[in-house]
């Protein structure tokens, strides 16, 4: 469901809350899918246990940095590409979460000008 245009009235609070909830669900799916991709890579490519894979994927996804040392070239390549992917995935998720609120604020300012 696209956002309402500037010519339409402000969305009622109930519908806005539903839009925010939908954004949070989409953001959660993006984060969990990104985390799952990292876990698979760290487990199968880097040969870490599942719990260590979860820890490394979580730390990279949130920008904290790796926990375990990568030993093989394949592991180092995966960790590099996953770090790049994680930065984009994290910023995209933040954008999905903030978009409804930012749109509502801008829409409200536009209505006040008229």
Buried (B, 14 or more C-beta within 10 A) or exposed (E): EEBBEEEEEEBEEEEBEBBBEEBEEBBEEBBEEBBEBBBBBBBEBBBBEEEBBBBBBBBBBEEEEBBBEBEEEEBBEBBEEBBEBBEEBBEEBEEBBEBBEEBBEEBEEEEEEE
